[in-house]
Structure formats: structure tokens, C-alpha cells
Amino acid sequence: MQPIGRSRGGQITKVHVVANSFGRLIVFKRAPRRMSDVPPAHSLIEQLPAAERVLTDTACDSDEFRELPEGRGSVPTIKPNPTRNNIPSFDERLLTKVAT
């Protein structure tokens, strides 16, 4: 499967990035549009040293993904999917600050 494909809007791809606390790009990965966000995010996090905190959006909200940063001593800060039955705690102020 090629990372760049066609949709009604034209050529498409997903780009997953890891940035430092200054917003500088550390590493990136391209992925097909139809691929879940968790596998690329998982592989990006695995190849980097442990961080104090890992921030992601709702697309990476899975129990499996949350275990990776926790197992490395990092605090996962992931906006929970609203369809979850048990919503894990997260720092909403921090996610809001990063998004702006």
C-alpha cells in the first residue's frame, strides 16, 4: 500500500509527526489515509527516548497506545474519545494550550 493515494479531493496522505516542547519537528512518518493513527504513532514513540509527557489527539486514544508511554515512565496526555465508557483523566488545559 502506498502512503499517497487518491480521494475525491485528489492526492492524499497522513503525516504523523513528533515535535519537541518548542514545536520543532523531531521525526515524521507518512501513512495511508485509511490506516489507523495508532500504529504509526506507536512506532514513532518507540524509536525516541522517553519523554516527560506524551501529547496526542483523540485519534490515538486506545488502551494499547496509552500503555506505551506509561511503560516508559511518561505521562500520556490524550484527549479521550467521547464514546469511551470509562474516560481516563487528562489535563484538558494543557491540550488546549498546545492547540492554540
Gaussian input, Z-matrix of N, CA and C with variables (Angstrom, degrees):
# hf/3-21g

backbone

0 1
 N
 C     1     B1
 C     2     B2     1     A1
 N     3     B3     2     A2     1     D1
 C     4     B4     3     A3     2     D2
 C     5     B5     4     A4     3     D3
 N     6     B6     5     A5     4     D4
 C     7     B7     6     A6     5     D5
 C     8     B8     7     A7     6     D6
 N     9     B9     8     A8     7     D7
 C    10    B10     9     A9     8     D8
 C    11    B11    10    A10     9     D9
 N    12    B12    11    A11    10    D10
 C    13    B13    12    A12    11    D11
 C    14    B14    13    A13    12    D12
 N    15    B15    14    A14    13    D13
 C    16    B16    15    A15    14    D14
 C    17    B17    16    A16    15    D15
 N    18    B18    17    A17    16    D16
 C    19    B19    18    A18    17    D17
 C    20    B20    19    A19    18    D18
 N    21    B21    20    A20    19    D19
 C    22    B22    21    A21    20    D20
 C    23    B23    22    A22    21    D21
 N    24    B24    23    A23    22    D22
 C    25    B25    24    A24    23    D23
 C    26    B26    25    A25    24    D24
 N    27    B27    26    A26    25    D25
 C    28    B28    27    A27    26    D26
 C    29    B29    28    A28    27    D27
 N    30    B30    29    A29    28    D28
 C    31    B31    30    A30    29    D29
 C    32    B32    31    A31    30    D30
 N    33    B33    32    A32    31    D31
 C    34    B34    33    A33    32    D32
 C    35    B35    34    A34    33    D33
 N    36    B36    35    A35    34    D34
 C    37    B37    36    A36    35    D35
 C    38    B38    37    A37    36    D36
 N    39    B39    38    A38    37    D37
 C    40    B40    39    A39    38    D38
 C    41    B41    40    A40    39    D39
 N    42    B42    41    A41    40    D40
 C    43    B43    42    A42    41    D41
 C    44    B44    43    A43    42    D42
 N    45    B45    44    A44    43    D43
 C    46    B46    45    A45    44    D44
 C    47    B47    46    A46    45    D45
 N    48    B48    47    A47    46    D46
 C    49    B49    48    A48    47    D47
 C    50    B50    49    A49    48    D48
 N    51    B51    50    A50    49    D49
 C    52    B52    51    A51    50    D50
 C    53    B53    52    A52    51    D51
 N    54    B54    53    A53    52    D52
 C    55    B55    54    A54    53    D53
 C    56    B56    55    A55    54    D54
 N    57    B57    56    A56    55    D55
 C    58    B58    57    A57    56    D56
 C    59    B59    58    A58    57    D57
 N    60    B60    59    A59    58    D58
 C    61    B61    60    A60    59    D59
 C    62    B62    61    A61    60    D60
 N    63    B63    62    A62    61    D61
 C    64    B64    63    A63    62    D62
 C    65    B65    64    A64    63    D63
 N    66    B66    65    A65    64    D64
 C    67    B67    66    A66    65    D65
 C    68    B68    67    A67    66    D66
 N    69    B69    68    A68    67    D67
 C    70    B70    69    A69    68    D68
 C    71    B71    70    A70    69    D69
 N    72    B72    71    A71    70    D70
 C    73    B73    72    A72    71    D71
 C    74    B74    73    A73    72    D72
 N    75    B75    74    A74    73    D73
 C    76    B76    75    A75    74    D74
 C    77    B77    76    A76    75    D75
 N    78    B78    77    A77    76    D76
 C    79    B79    78    A78    77    D77
 C    80    B80    79    A79    78    D78
 N    81    B81    80    A80    79    D79
 C    82    B82    81    A81    80    D80
 C    83    B83    82    A82    81    D81
 N    84    B84    83    A83    82    D82
 C    85    B85    84    A84    83    D83
 C    86    B86    85    A85    84    D84
 N    87    B87    86    A86    85    D85
 C    88    B88    87    A87    86    D86
 C    89    B89    88    A88    87    D87
 N    90    B90    89    A89    88    D88
 C    91    B91    90    A90    89    D89
 C    92    B92    91    A91    90    D90
 N    93    B93    92    A92    91    D91
 C    94    B94    93    A93    92    D92
 C    95    B95    94    A94    93    D93
 N    96    B96    95    A95    94    D94
 C    97    B97    96    A96    95    D95
 C    98    B98    97    A97    96    D96
 N    99    B99    98    A98    97    D97
 C   100   B100    99    A99    98    D98
 C   101   B101   100   A100    99    D99
 N   102   B102   101   A101   100   D100
 C   103   B103   102   A102   101   D101
 C   104   B104   103   A103   102   D102
 N   105   B105   104   A104   103   D103
 C   106   B106   105   A105   104   D104
 C   107   B107   106   A106   105   D105
 N   108   B108   107   A107   106   D106
 C   109   B109   108   A108   107   D107
 C   110   B110   109   A109   108   D108
 N   111   B111   110   A110   109   D109
 C   112   B112   111   A111   110   D110
 C   113   B113   112   A112   111   D111
 N   114   B114   113   A113   112   D112
 C   115   B115   114   A114   113   D113
 C   116   B116   115   A115   114   D114
 N   117   B117   116   A116   115   D115
 C   118   B118   117   A117   116   D116
 C   119   B119   118   A118   117   D117
 N   120   B120   119   A119   118   D118
 C   121   B121   120   A120   119   D119
 C   122   B122   121   A121   120   D120
 N   123   B123   122   A122   121   D121
 C   124   B124   123   A123   122   D122
 C   125   B125   124   A124   123   D123
 N   126   B126   125   A125   124   D124
 C   127   B127   126   A126   125   D125
 C   128   B128   127   A127   126   D126
 N   129   B129   128   A128   127   D127
 C   130   B130   129   A129   128   D128
 C   131   B131   130   A130   129   D129
 N   132   B132   131   A131   130   D130
 C   133   B133   132   A132   131   D131
 C   134   B134   133   A133   132   D132
 N   135   B135   134   A134   133   D133
 C   136   B136   135   A135   134   D134
 C   137   B137   136   A136   135   D135
 N   138   B138   137   A137   136   D136
 C   139   B139   138   A138   137   D137
 C   140   B140   139   A139   138   D138
 N   141   B141   140   A140   139   D139
 C   142   B142   141   A141   140   D140
 C   143   B143   142   A142   141   D141
 N   144   B144   143   A143   142   D142
 C   145   B145   144   A144   143   D143
 C   146   B146   145   A145   144   D144
 N   147   B147   146   A146   145   D145
 C   148   B148   147   A147   146   D146
 C   149   B149   148   A148   147   D147
 N   150   B150   149   A149   148   D148
 C   151   B151   150   A150   149   D149
 C   152   B152   151   A151   150   D150
 N   153   B153   152   A152   151   D151
 C   154   B154   153   A153   152   D152
 C   155   B155   154   A154   153   D153
 N   156   B156   155   A155   154   D154
 C   157   B157   156   A156   155   D155
 C   158   B158   157   A157   156   D156
 N   159   B159   158   A158   157   D157
 C   160   B160   159   A159   158   D158
 C   161   B161   160   A160   159   D159
 N   162   B162   161   A161   160   D160
 C   163   B163   162   A162   161   D161
 C   164   B164   163   A163   162   D162
 N   165   B165   164   A164   163   D163
 C   166   B166   165   A165   164   D164
 C   167   B167   166   A166   165   D165
 N   168   B168   167   A167   166   D166
 C   169   B169   168   A168   167   D167
 C   170   B170   169   A169   168   D168
 N   171   B171   170   A170   169   D169
 C   172   B172   171   A171   170   D170
 C   173   B173   172   A172   171   D171
 N   174   B174   173   A173   172   D172
 C   175   B175   174   A174   173   D173
 C   176   B176   175   A175   174   D174
 N   177   B177   176   A176   175   D175
 C   178   B178   177   A177   176   D176
 C   179   B179   178   A178   177   D177
 N   180   B180   179   A179   178   D178
 C   181   B181   180   A180   179   D179
 C   182   B182   181   A181   180   D180
 N   183   B183   182   A182   181   D181
 C   184   B184   183   A183   182   D182
 C   185   B185   184   A184   183   D183
 N   186   B186   185   A185   184   D184
 C   187   B187   186   A186   185   D185
 C   188   B188   187   A187   186   D186
 N   189   B189   188   A188   187   D187
 C   190   B190   189   A189   188   D188
 C   191   B191   190   A190   189   D189
 N   192   B192   191   A191   190   D190
 C   193   B193   192   A192   191   D191
 C   194   B194   193   A193   192   D192
 N   195   B195   194   A194   193   D193
 C   196   B196   195   A195   194   D194
 C   197   B197   196   A196   195   D195
 N   198   B198   197   A197   196   D196
 C   199   B199   198   A198   197   D197
 C   200   B200   199   A199   198   D198
 N   201   B201   200   A200   199   D199
 C   202   B202   201   A201   200   D200
 C   203   B203   202   A202   201   D201
 N   204   B204   203   A203   202   D202
 C   205   B205   204   A204   203   D203
 C   206   B206   205   A205   204   D204
 N   207   B207   206   A206   205   D205
 C   208   B208   207   A207   206   D206
 C   209   B209   208   A208   207   D207
 N   210   B210   209   A209   208   D208
 C   211   B211   210   A210   209   D209
 C   212   B212   211   A211   210   D210
 N   213   B213   212   A212   211   D211
 C   214   B214   213   A213   212   D212
 C   215   B215   214   A214   213   D213
 N   216   B216   215   A215   214   D214
 C   217   B217   216   A216   215   D215
 C   218   B218   217   A217   216   D216
 N   219   B219   218   A218   217   D217
 C   220   B220   219   A219   218   D218
 C   221   B221   220   A220   219   D219
 N   222   B222   221   A221   220   D220
 C   223   B223   222   A222   221   D221
 C   224   B224   223   A223   222   D222
 N   225   B225   224   A224   223   D223
 C   226   B226   225   A225   224   D224
 C   227   B227   226   A226   225   D225
 N   228   B228   227   A227   226   D226
 C   229   B229   228   A228   227   D227
 C   230   B230   229   A229   228   D228
 N   231   B231   230   A230   229   D229
 C   232   B232   231   A231   230   D230
 C   233   B233   232   A232   231   D231
 N   234   B234   233   A233   232   D232
 C   235   B235   234   A234   233   D233
 C   236   B236   235   A235   234   D234
 N   237   B237   236   A236   235   D235
 C   238   B238   237   A237   236   D236
 C   239   B239   238   A238   237   D237
 N   240   B240   239   A239   238   D238
 C   241   B241   240   A240   239   D239
 C   242   B242   241   A241   240   D240
 N   243   B243   242   A242   241   D241
 C   244   B244   243   A243   242   D242
 C   245   B245   244   A244   243   D243
 N   246   B246   245   A245   244   D244
 C   247   B247   246   A246   245   D245
 C   248   B248   247   A247   246   D246
 N   249   B249   248   A248   247   D247
 C   250   B250   249   A249   248   D248
 C   251   B251   250   A250   249   D249
 N   252   B252   251   A251   250   D250
 C   253   B253   252   A252   251   D251
 C   254   B254   253   A253   252   D252
 N   255   B255   254   A254   253   D253
 C   256   B256   255   A255   254   D254
 C   257   B257   256   A256   255   D255
 N   258   B258   257   A257   256   D256
 C   259   B259   258   A258   257   D257
 C   260   B260   259   A259   258   D258
 N   261   B261   260   A260   259   D259
 C   262   B262   261   A261   260   D260
 C   263   B263   262   A262   261   D261
 N   264   B264   263   A263   262   D262
 C   265   B265   264   A264   263   D263
 C   266   B266   265   A265   264   D264
 N   267   B267   266   A266   265   D265
 C   268   B268   267   A267   266   D266
 C   269   B269   268   A268   267   D267
 N   270   B270   269   A269   268   D268
 C   271   B271   270   A270   269   D269
 C   272   B272   271   A271   270   D270
 N   273   B273   272   A272   271   D271
 C   274   B274   273   A273   272   D272
 C   275   B275   274   A274   273   D273
 N   276   B276   275   A275   274   D274
 C   277   B277   276   A276   275   D275
 C   278   B278   277   A277   276   D276
 N   279   B279   278   A278   277   D277
 C   280   B280   279   A279   278   D278
 C   281   B281   280   A280   279   D279
 N   282   B282   281   A281   280   D280
 C   283   B283   282   A282   281   D281
 C   284   B284   283   A283   282   D282
 N   285   B285   284   A284   283   D283
 C   286   B286   285   A285   284   D284
 C   287   B287   286   A286   285   D285
 N   288   B288   287   A287   286   D286
 C   289   B289   288   A288   287   D287
 C   290   B290   289   A289   288   D288
 N   291   B291   290   A290   289   D289
 C   292   B292   291   A291   290   D290
 C   293   B293   292   A292   291   D291
 N   294   B294   293   A293   292   D292
 C   295   B295   294   A294   293   D293
 C   296   B296   295   A295   294   D294
 N   297   B297   296   A296   295   D295
 C   298   B298   297   A297   296   D296
 C   299   B299   298   A298   297   D297

   B1=1.4529
   B2=1.5292
   B3=1.2877
   B4=1.4500
   B5=1.5290
   B6=1.3421
   B7=1.4561
   B8=1.5184
   B9=1.3151
   B10=1.4551
   B11=1.5179
   B12=1.3141
   B13=1.4544
   B14=1.5101
   B15=1.3125
   B16=1.4648
   B17=1.5135
   B18=1.2935
   B19=1.4601
   B20=1.5263
   B21=1.3115
   B22=1.4707
   B23=1.5222
   B24=1.3420
   B25=1.4595
   B26=1.5204
   B27=1.3282
   B28=1.4700
   B29=1.5163
   B30=1.3221
   B31=1.4563
   B32=1.5295
   B33=1.3256
   B34=1.4627
   B35=1.5185
   B36=1.3067
   B37=1.4563
   B38=1.5171
   B39=1.3256
   B40=1.4595
   B41=1.5223
   B42=1.2941
   B43=1.4505
   B44=1.5257
   B45=1.3100
   B46=1.4603
   B47=1.5186
   B48=1.3124
   B49=1.4604
   B50=1.5210
   B51=1.3154
   B52=1.4571
   B53=1.5154
   B54=1.3298
   B55=1.4617
   B56=1.5281
   B57=1.3216
   B58=1.4603
   B59=1.5275
   B60=1.3190
   B61=1.4702
   B62=1.5211
   B63=1.3322
   B64=1.4686
   B65=1.5200
   B66=1.3405
   B67=1.4515
   B68=1.5144
   B69=1.3246
   B70=1.4651
   B71=1.5212
   B72=1.3110
   B73=1.4535
   B74=1.5264
   B75=1.3293
   B76=1.4640
   B77=1.5225
   B78=1.3245
   B79=1.4604
   B80=1.5289
   B81=1.3302
   B82=1.4612
   B83=1.5135
   B84=1.3267
   B85=1.4617
   B86=1.5219
   B87=1.3354
   B88=1.4606
   B89=1.5239
   B90=1.3216
   B91=1.4639
   B92=1.5194
   B93=1.3226
   B94=1.4632
   B95=1.5232
   B96=1.3085
   B97=1.4597
   B98=1.5189
   B99=1.2978
   B100=1.4639
   B101=1.5171
   B102=1.3190
   B103=1.4535
   B104=1.5203
   B105=1.3153
   B106=1.4620
   B107=1.5234
   B108=1.3173
   B109=1.4668
   B110=1.5212
   B111=1.3273
   B112=1.4615
   B113=1.5372
   B114=1.3472
   B115=1.4750
   B116=1.5374
   B117=1.3464
   B118=1.4703
   B119=1.5346
   B120=1.3201
   B121=1.4720
   B122=1.5236
   B123=1.3167
   B124=1.4689
   B125=1.5268
   B126=1.3363
   B127=1.4635
   B128=1.5304
   B129=1.3281
   B130=1.4649
   B131=1.5243
   B132=1.3277
   B133=1.4620
   B134=1.5315
   B135=1.3295
   B136=1.4688
   B137=1.5268
   B138=1.3211
   B139=1.4654
   B140=1.5185
   B141=1.3242
   B142=1.4567
   B143=1.5221
   B144=1.3265
   B145=1.4664
   B146=1.5294
   B147=1.3102
   B148=1.4645
   B149=1.5243
   B150=1.3188
   B151=1.4657
   B152=1.5211
   B153=1.3123
   B154=1.4650
   B155=1.5252
   B156=1.3400
   B157=1.4555
   B158=1.5214
   B159=1.3288
   B160=1.4642
   B161=1.5221
   B162=1.3343
   B163=1.4555
   B164=1.5164
   B165=1.3278
   B166=1.4618
   B167=1.5201
   B168=1.3239
   B169=1.4600
   B170=1.5305
   B171=1.3077
   B172=1.4613
   B173=1.5254
   B174=1.3132
   B175=1.4661
   B176=1.5238
   B177=1.3273
   B178=1.4690
   B179=1.5175
   B180=1.3144
   B181=1.4597
   B182=1.5268
   B183=1.3202
   B184=1.4637
   B185=1.5205
   B186=1.3298
   B187=1.4559
   B188=1.5279
   B189=1.3219
   B190=1.4658
   B191=1.5319
   B192=1.3405
   B193=1.4651
   B194=1.5238
   B195=1.3277
   B196=1.4640
   B197=1.5266
   B198=1.3271
   B199=1.4650
   B200=1.5253
   B201=1.3314
   B202=1.4642
   B203=1.5291
   B204=1.3335
   B205=1.4706
   B206=1.5321
   B207=1.3230
   B208=1.4666
   B209=1.5279
   B210=1.3281
   B211=1.4586
   B212=1.5140
   B213=1.3138
   B214=1.4693
   B215=1.5245
   B216=1.3471
   B217=1.4560
   B218=1.5139
   B219=1.3236
   B220=1.4668
   B221=1.5300
   B222=1.3062
   B223=1.4603
   B224=1.5235
   B225=1.3478
   B226=1.4606
   B227=1.5319
   B228=1.3051
   B229=1.4585
   B230=1.5229
   B231=1.3252
   B232=1.4557
   B233=1.5213
   B234=1.3184
   B235=1.4594
   B236=1.5324
   B237=1.3354
   B238=1.4616
   B239=1.5247
   B240=1.3153
   B241=1.4512
   B242=1.5307
   B243=1.3195
   B244=1.4710
   B245=1.5286
   B246=1.3263
   B247=1.4628
   B248=1.5309
   B249=1.3241
   B250=1.4714
   B251=1.5200
   B252=1.3312
   B253=1.4653
   B254=1.5221
   B255=1.3188
   B256=1.4628
   B257=1.5211
   B258=1.3145
   B259=1.4657
   B260=1.5238
   B261=1.3570
   B262=1.4628
   B263=1.5264
   B264=1.3228
   B265=1.4603
   B266=1.5257
   B267=1.3168
   B268=1.4626
   B269=1.5133
   B270=1.3117
   B271=1.4593
   B272=1.5279
   B273=1.3200
   B274=1.4651
   B275=1.5276
   B276=1.3417
   B277=1.4751
   B278=1.5275
   B279=1.3267
   B280=1.4616
   B281=1.5215
   B282=1.3218
   B283=1.4599
   B284=1.5232
   B285=1.3069
   B286=1.4666
   B287=1.5246
   B288=1.3233
   B289=1.4684
   B290=1.5279
   B291=1.3215
   B292=1.4624
   B293=1.5166
   B294=1.3351
   B295=1.4664
   B296=1.5198
   B297=1.3275
   B298=1.4609
   B299=1.4983
   A1=108.77
   A2=117.04
   A3=122.20
   A4=110.53
   A5=118.18
   A6=120.34
   A7=114.36
   A8=117.64
   A9=119.71
   A10=107.65
   A11=117.12
   A12=121.29
   A13=111.27
   A14=116.10
   A15=121.95
   A16=110.14
   A17=115.44
   A18=122.46
   A19=106.36
   A20=115.87
   A21=118.14
   A22=111.11
   A23=115.88
   A24=119.93
   A25=113.90
   A26=117.70
   A27=120.52
   A28=111.17
   A29=116.72
   A30=121.93
   A31=110.03
   A32=115.88
   A33=119.00
   A34=110.49
   A35=115.74
   A36=123.54
   A37=107.32
   A38=116.41
   A39=121.08
   A40=106.82
   A41=115.91
   A42=120.79
   A43=107.09
   A44=115.90
   A45=122.80
   A46=107.19
   A47=117.39
   A48=120.75
   A49=111.12
   A50=114.50
   A51=122.56
   A52=105.29
   A53=115.30
   A54=120.83
   A55=108.83
   A56=115.80
   A57=119.07
   A58=109.95
   A59=116.74
   A60=120.47
   A61=113.23
   A62=117.39
   A63=121.43
   A64=112.14
   A65=116.65
   A66=121.24
   A67=113.79
   A68=117.55
   A69=121.23
   A70=110.32
   A71=115.60
   A72=122.46
   A73=110.97
   A74=115.82
   A75=121.22
   A76=109.83
   A77=116.20
   A78=121.34
   A79=108.30
   A80=116.57
   A81=119.30
   A82=109.52
   A83=114.55
   A84=121.56
   A85=108.26
   A86=116.25
   A87=120.60
   A88=108.44
   A89=115.59
   A90=120.24
   A91=109.18
   A92=116.81
   A93=119.56
   A94=110.60
   A95=116.25
   A96=121.80
   A97=112.10
   A98=117.95
   A99=120.43
   A100=113.76
   A101=118.39
   A102=121.28
   A103=110.51
   A104=116.64
   A105=121.53
   A106=109.31
   A107=117.10
   A108=120.72
   A109=112.84
   A110=118.41
   A111=121.03
   A112=113.25
   A113=121.16
   A114=118.48
   A115=114.25
   A116=119.84
   A117=117.83
   A118=112.42
   A119=117.10
   A120=120.21
   A121=110.05
   A122=116.41
   A123=121.96
   A124=110.37
   A125=117.30
   A126=119.97
   A127=112.07
   A128=118.07
   A129=120.53
   A130=110.84
   A131=116.66
   A132=121.12
   A133=110.29
   A134=116.55
   A135=120.79
   A136=113.17
   A137=117.31
   A138=119.33
   A139=114.08
   A140=117.79
   A141=121.57
   A142=111.19
   A143=118.07
   A144=119.64
   A145=109.46
   A146=115.98
   A147=120.67
   A148=110.25
   A149=115.55
   A150=121.89
   A151=108.95
   A152=116.24
   A153=120.02
   A154=110.04
   A155=116.51
   A156=122.02
   A157=109.54
   A158=116.58
   A159=122.72
   A160=107.32
   A161=117.14
   A162=122.46
   A163=109.56
   A164=116.65
   A165=121.12
   A166=108.83
   A167=115.00
   A168=118.29
   A169=109.78
   A170=115.43
   A171=122.62
   A172=112.71
   A173=118.40
   A174=121.36
   A175=112.37
   A176=118.32
   A177=121.76
   A178=112.25
   A179=117.42
   A180=120.15
   A181=110.72
   A182=115.13
   A183=121.05
   A184=107.09
   A185=116.22
   A186=120.11
   A187=110.50
   A188=116.14
   A189=121.09
   A190=110.81
   A191=116.29
   A192=118.78
   A193=111.19
   A194=118.38
   A195=121.70
   A196=111.87
   A197=117.23
   A198=121.16
   A199=112.17
   A200=117.92
   A201=120.72
   A202=112.21
   A203=119.98
   A204=117.95
   A205=112.59
   A206=116.74
   A207=119.08
   A208=110.82
   A209=116.82
   A210=121.39
   A211=113.21
   A212=116.66
   A213=121.47
   A214=111.96
   A215=117.09
   A216=120.87
   A217=114.12
   A218=118.30
   A219=122.53
   A220=109.52
   A221=115.62
   A222=121.03
   A223=107.87
   A224=118.04
   A225=118.83
   A226=110.47
   A227=116.81
   A228=122.19
   A229=105.86
   A230=113.90
   A231=121.40
   A232=108.59
   A233=116.11
   A234=118.95
   A235=107.66
   A236=117.51
   A237=120.11
   A238=112.93
   A239=114.61
   A240=121.21
   A241=107.24
   A242=118.65
   A243=120.22
   A244=113.75
   A245=117.99
   A246=119.85
   A247=112.66
   A248=117.26
   A249=120.61
   A250=110.94
   A251=116.02
   A252=120.35
   A253=110.89
   A254=117.43
   A255=123.00
   A256=108.40
   A257=115.60
   A258=120.01
   A259=109.23
   A260=117.16
   A261=120.48
   A262=111.06
   A263=116.02
   A264=118.93
   A265=109.62
   A266=115.77
   A267=121.56
   A268=108.39
   A269=116.08
   A270=122.29
   A271=109.01
   A272=116.28
   A273=120.70
   A274=111.61
   A275=117.38
   A276=120.10
   A277=110.83
   A278=116.18
   A279=119.53
   A280=110.84
   A281=117.64
   A282=120.10
   A283=111.45
   A284=118.02
   A285=121.92
   A286=110.03
   A287=116.57
   A288=121.46
   A289=110.11
   A290=117.68
   A291=121.31
   A292=111.24
   A293=117.23
   A294=121.52
   A295=112.83
   A296=118.34
   A297=119.81
   A298=112.92
   D1=130.96
   D2=-179.45
   D3=-85.71
   D4=143.51
   D5=179.02
   D6=-67.48
   D7=-21.51
   D8=179.88
   D9=-111.50
   D10=128.64
   D11=-177.88
   D12=-136.19
   D13=-169.48
   D14=-179.88
   D15=-113.25
   D16=144.48
   D17=170.85
   D18=-137.46
   D19=-178.14
   D20=178.00
   D21=-60.85
   D22=-25.10
   D23=-179.91
   D24=-88.38
   D25=-2.42
   D26=-179.57
   D27=113.25
   D28=-154.29
   D29=-179.59
   D30=-66.35
   D31=134.97
   D32=-179.83
   D33=-138.61
   D34=155.47
   D35=172.60
   D36=-161.69
   D37=161.13
   D38=173.43
   D39=-105.78
   D40=139.60
   D41=175.79
   D42=-119.92
   D43=123.31
   D44=178.44
   D45=-106.43
   D46=130.06
   D47=-177.07
   D48=-129.12
   D49=153.85
   D50=170.18
   D51=-119.59
   D52=128.09
   D53=179.26
   D54=-123.79
   D55=155.82
   D56=177.27
   D57=-83.82
   D58=-175.62
   D59=-176.52
   D60=-66.57
   D61=-12.39
   D62=176.15
   D63=-95.53
   D64=1.05
   D65=-179.14
   D66=83.33
   D67=10.47
   D68=179.56
   D69=-83.69
   D70=134.62
   D71=-179.25
   D72=-63.83
   D73=130.38
   D74=176.95
   D75=-104.64
   D76=-48.18
   D77=-178.63
   D78=-154.72
   D79=152.36
   D80=177.28
   D81=-142.17
   D82=163.27
   D83=179.55
   D84=-147.15
   D85=137.01
   D86=174.37
   D87=-93.20
   D88=149.31
   D89=179.28
   D90=-146.89
   D91=154.02
   D92=176.24
   D93=-62.95
   D94=150.17
   D95=-177.60
   D96=-58.81
   D97=-36.95
   D98=-175.18
   D99=-82.89
   D100=-3.91
   D101=179.81
   D102=-78.46
   D103=142.59
   D104=174.72
   D105=-60.42
   D106=153.26
   D107=179.74
   D108=-77.32
   D109=-19.19
   D110=-173.67
   D111=-67.19
   D112=-50.06
   D113=-178.11
   D114=-57.80
   D115=-46.17
   D116=177.91
   D117=-64.34
   D118=-39.89
   D119=179.04
   D120=-63.25
   D121=-42.35
   D122=179.21
   D123=-59.49
   D124=-47.50
   D125=-178.07
   D126=-68.16
   D127=-31.99
   D128=177.39
   D129=-67.81
   D130=-45.00
   D131=-178.63
   D132=-64.98
   D133=-40.40
   D134=-178.05
   D135=-59.98
   D136=-33.54
   D137=-175.21
   D138=-85.82
   D139=1.31
   D140=-179.04
   D141=-111.67
   D142=157.22
   D143=174.31
   D144=-64.95
   D145=155.62
   D146=179.49
   D147=-59.22
   D148=141.28
   D149=178.49
   D150=-111.00
   D151=163.52
   D152=176.82
   D153=-64.55
   D154=-40.25
   D155=-175.35
   D156=-143.17
   D157=143.70
   D158=176.69
   D159=-119.54
   D160=117.01
   D161=-179.70
   D162=-106.91
   D163=129.45
   D164=174.73
   D165=-141.87
   D166=171.09
   D167=177.42
   D168=-93.77
   D169=-175.64
   D170=-175.43
   D171=-59.07
   D172=-27.81
   D173=-177.74
   D174=-60.62
   D175=-23.11
   D176=179.71
   D177=-101.58
   D178=13.54
   D179=-179.01
   D180=-80.04
   D181=92.56
   D182=172.98
   D183=-143.59
   D184=150.77
   D185=178.59
   D186=-59.78
   D187=-39.38
   D188=-179.63
   D189=-60.98
   D190=-46.00
   D191=-178.90
   D192=-67.94
   D193=-38.59
   D194=-179.66
   D195=-61.09
   D196=-30.37
   D197=-179.06
   D198=-66.99
   D199=-30.29
   D200=-178.14
   D201=-61.95
   D202=-58.11
   D203=179.92
   D204=-65.11
   D205=-37.22
   D206=179.32
   D207=-61.04
   D208=-41.25
   D209=179.14
   D210=-66.20
   D211=-19.72
   D212=179.80
   D213=-100.41
   D214=5.73
   D215=178.84
   D216=84.90
   D217=11.89
   D218=178.64
   D219=-96.29
   D220=155.82
   D221=176.00
   D222=-95.90
   D223=116.32
   D224=176.99
   D225=-77.22
   D226=128.05
   D227=176.04
   D228=-119.30
   D229=94.15
   D230=-173.24
   D231=-126.54
   D232=125.62
   D233=176.76
   D234=-65.44
   D235=120.59
   D236=-175.91
   D237=-69.37
   D238=146.62
   D239=173.63
   D240=-67.79
   D241=129.27
   D242=-177.04
   D243=-65.08
   D244=-12.39
   D245=179.20
   D246=-85.66
   D247=-3.35
   D248=178.64
   D249=-65.14
   D250=144.24
   D251=174.91
   D252=-77.03
   D253=-46.26
   D254=178.54
   D255=-111.69
   D256=102.52
   D257=-176.29
   D258=-81.95
   D259=119.09
   D260=178.16
   D261=-68.49
   D262=155.66
   D263=178.39
   D264=-71.39
   D265=150.37
   D266=177.21
   D267=-157.41
   D268=157.87
   D269=-178.24
   D270=-89.83
   D271=91.46
   D272=-177.06
   D273=-63.41
   D274=-34.32
   D275=179.17
   D276=-62.82
   D277=-39.51
   D278=-179.83
   D279=-66.74
   D280=-43.29
   D281=178.16
   D282=-64.40
   D283=-37.83
   D284=178.50
   D285=-65.92
   D286=-41.21
   D287=-179.43
   D288=-63.77
   D289=-40.47
   D290=-179.34
   D291=-69.36
   D292=-37.44
   D293=-176.49
   D294=-70.49
   D295=-22.03
   D296=-177.36
   D297=-92.53

